[in-house]
Amino acid sequence: MPMKPLQKLTHMARRLRLLADKGYYPHYLRHQGVRIGKGAVVLYPSYIDGRMPYLVEIGDHAVISLYVTILTHDATSAWAGDLIKVGRVTIKDHSFIGAGSTLLCGTTIGPNAIVGAGSVVSRDIPPNTVYAGNPARFVCTLEAFVEKNQKAARGRPLLEGRHFQHPYIPRERREALKVNLSDGFGYFCAHLPDEKG
């Protein structure tokens, strides 16, 4: 069904606002019918199927990283006749979808699950697990993932992230970060351990 003139104008105004203000993206998606829970983060640019965005549900405090594609339909089945597969995509509370991942229609990401960057999810991901790859396969439990990263952080540079996450920080701070990371990698945190009290 074609959009009415007022609907078209409203849609165009929302698209223009999105181009000017990337923080508007979750509001834009809600207007399209996507259910987004409280505290959820959906970074722009990500793509949520424009044909049926209302079939996508994102839980509380879930994070959808950059360049994630969420599809609610699959037209490849049209080669089998006049058939287009459609399905809901549900991302449960406290889940993380890594950059460049694709979630296919009919999939559910369980609560507290992590999908690694660049993954293709074609089936449900259980709660409290880490999956990655194409197709996404089980990597480890969330508990093992947390333990592994906490262990890896010992002996590595630990920096307060808010001081470094902007391209226009002072040159001295940029150079200090490069020196701190000269042996590979480090970690950002919200507050350094001695500041937590």
C-alpha positions as CSV (number, residue, x, y, z in Angstrom):
1,M,0.0,0.0,0.0
2,P,1.6,3.3,-1.0
3,M,2.2,6.0,1.6
4,K,-0.2,8.9,1.9
5,P,1.3,12.4,1.2
6,L,1.5,13.3,4.9
7,Q,3.1,10.0,5.7
8,K,5.6,10.5,2.9
9,L,6.5,14.0,4.2
10,T,6.8,12.7,7.8
11,H,9.0,9.8,6.7
12,M,11.3,12.2,4.7
13,A,11.6,14.6,7.6
14,R,12.6,11.7,9.9
15,R,15.2,10.5,7.3
16,L,16.7,14.0,7.1
17,R,16.9,14.3,10.9
18,L,18.6,10.9,11.0
19,L,21.3,12.2,8.5
20,A,21.8,15.2,10.7
21,D,21.7,13.5,14.1
22,K,22.9,9.8,14.4
23,G,21.7,9.7,18.0
24,Y,18.1,10.0,16.6
25,Y,18.4,6.4,15.1
26,P,16.6,4.5,17.9
27,H,13.7,7.0,17.7
28,Y,13.6,6.6,14.0
29,L,13.5,2.8,14.3
30,R,10.7,3.0,16.9
31,H,8.7,5.1,14.4
32,Q,9.2,2.2,11.9
33,G,7.7,-0.2,14.4
34,V,10.9,-1.7,15.9
35,R,10.4,-2.5,19.6
36,I,13.5,-1.2,21.5
37,G,13.9,-1.8,25.2
38,K,15.1,0.6,27.8
39,G,18.8,1.3,27.8
40,A,19.3,-0.5,24.5
41,V,21.9,0.9,22.1
42,V,21.5,0.7,18.3
43,L,24.4,2.3,16.5
44,Y,24.0,4.0,13.1
45,P,24.7,2.8,10.5
46,S,23.0,-0.5,11.1
47,Y,20.3,-1.8,8.8
48,I,17.0,-3.2,10.1
49,D,14.9,-4.7,7.3
50,G,12.9,-1.8,5.8
51,R,10.1,-4.1,4.6
52,M,9.0,-5.3,8.0
53,P,10.9,-3.6,10.7
54,Y,8.0,-4.2,13.1
55,L,9.0,-7.9,13.3
56,V,12.2,-6.9,15.1
57,E,12.4,-6.7,18.9
58,I,15.5,-5.5,20.8
59,G,15.5,-6.1,24.6
60,D,16.6,-4.0,27.5
61,H,20.3,-3.0,27.6
62,A,21.1,-4.9,24.4
63,V,23.8,-3.4,22.1
64,I,23.7,-3.5,18.3
65,S,27.0,-2.4,17.0
66,L,27.9,-0.6,13.7
67,Y,26.9,-2.1,10.3
68,V,24.7,-4.9,11.7
69,T,22.1,-6.1,9.3
70,I,18.8,-7.6,10.7
71,L,16.6,-9.2,8.1
72,T,13.0,-10.1,8.6
73,H,12.5,-11.7,5.1
74,D,14.5,-14.0,2.8
75,A,13.6,-13.7,-0.9
76,T,15.9,-16.5,-2.0
77,S,13.0,-18.9,-1.5
78,A,11.2,-17.1,-4.4
79,W,13.2,-19.4,-6.7
80,A,11.1,-22.3,-5.3
81,G,7.9,-20.6,-6.5
82,D,6.0,-17.6,-5.3
83,L,7.4,-17.9,-1.8
84,I,9.2,-15.4,0.4
85,K,10.3,-16.5,3.8
86,V,9.4,-14.1,6.7
87,G,10.2,-14.3,10.4
88,R,10.6,-12.3,13.5
89,V,14.1,-11.5,14.9
90,T,14.3,-11.2,18.7
91,I,17.3,-9.9,20.5
92,K,16.9,-10.5,24.3
93,D,18.0,-8.4,27.2
94,H,21.7,-7.7,27.8
95,S,22.9,-9.2,24.5
96,F,25.7,-7.8,22.3
97,I,25.7,-8.0,18.5
98,G,29.2,-7.3,17.1
99,A,30.0,-5.0,14.2
100,G,29.2,-6.2,10.7
101,S,27.1,-9.2,11.8
102,T,23.9,-10.4,10.0
103,L,20.9,-11.8,11.7
104,L,18.6,-13.8,9.4
105,C,14.8,-13.9,9.8
106,G,13.4,-16.3,12.3
107,T,16.2,-16.1,14.8
108,T,16.4,-15.3,18.5
109,I,19.5,-14.1,20.4
110,G,19.2,-15.3,24.0
111,P,19.7,-13.0,27.0
112,N,23.3,-12.3,27.9
113,A,24.6,-13.7,24.6
114,I,27.4,-12.3,22.5
115,V,27.6,-12.5,18.7
116,G,31.1,-11.8,17.5
117,A,31.9,-9.2,14.8
118,G,31.2,-10.3,11.2
119,S,29.0,-13.3,12.2
120,V,26.1,-14.6,10.2
121,V,23.3,-15.9,12.5
122,S,21.0,-18.4,10.9
123,R,19.6,-20.1,14.0
124,D,18.8,-19.3,17.6
125,I,21.7,-18.4,20.0
126,P,21.2,-19.8,23.5
127,P,21.4,-17.5,26.6
128,N,24.8,-16.8,28.3
129,T,26.9,-17.9,25.3
130,V,29.3,-16.5,22.8
131,Y,28.9,-17.4,19.1
132,A,31.0,-16.2,16.1
133,G,31.7,-17.0,12.5
134,N,29.9,-17.7,9.3
135,P,27.7,-19.5,10.1
136,A,27.8,-18.5,13.7
137,R,29.1,-21.3,15.9
138,F,29.5,-21.8,19.6
139,V,32.7,-20.4,21.0
140,C,32.3,-20.6,24.8
141,T,30.0,-19.8,27.6
142,L,29.6,-16.2,28.8
143,E,31.2,-17.1,32.1
144,A,34.3,-18.5,30.3
145,F,34.4,-15.4,28.1
146,V,34.4,-13.1,31.2
147,E,37.0,-15.1,32.9
148,K,39.3,-15.2,29.8
149,N,39.1,-11.4,29.4
150,Q,39.6,-10.6,33.0
151,K,42.7,-12.8,33.0
152,A,44.0,-11.2,29.7
153,A,43.6,-7.7,31.2
154,R,46.0,-8.5,34.0
155,G,49.4,-7.0,33.1
156,R,47.9,-5.0,30.2
157,P,47.4,-1.2,30.1
158,L,44.1,-0.2,31.8
159,L,42.9,3.2,30.8
160,E,39.9,5.3,31.5
161,G,38.2,5.2,28.2
162,R,36.4,8.6,28.3
163,H,39.7,10.4,28.0
164,F,40.6,8.8,24.7
165,Q,37.4,8.1,22.7
166,H,37.3,11.1,20.5
167,P,39.3,11.9,17.4
168,Y,40.0,15.5,18.6
169,I,41.8,14.7,21.8
170,P,45.1,16.5,22.4
171,R,48.1,15.2,20.5
172,E,49.9,14.3,23.7
173,R,47.1,12.0,24.9
174,R,47.0,10.3,21.5
175,E,50.7,9.7,21.6
176,A,50.5,8.4,25.2
177,L,47.8,5.9,24.1
178,K,50.0,4.7,21.2
179,V,52.9,4.2,23.6
180,N,50.7,2.3,26.1
181,L,49.6,0.0,23.3
182,S,53.0,-0.6,21.7
183,D,53.0,-4.2,23.0
184,G,49.7,-5.1,21.3
185,F,46.5,-4.1,23.2
186,G,45.1,-2.8,26.4
187,Y,41.7,-2.2,27.9
188,F,39.4,0.8,28.5
189,C,37.2,0.9,31.5
190,A,34.6,3.4,32.9
191,H,36.7,4.1,36.0
192,L,40.1,3.0,37.0
193,P,40.1,0.5,39.9
194,D,41.5,2.9,42.5
195,E,38.8,5.4,41.6
196,K,36.0,3.0,42.4
197,G,36.7,3.5,46.1
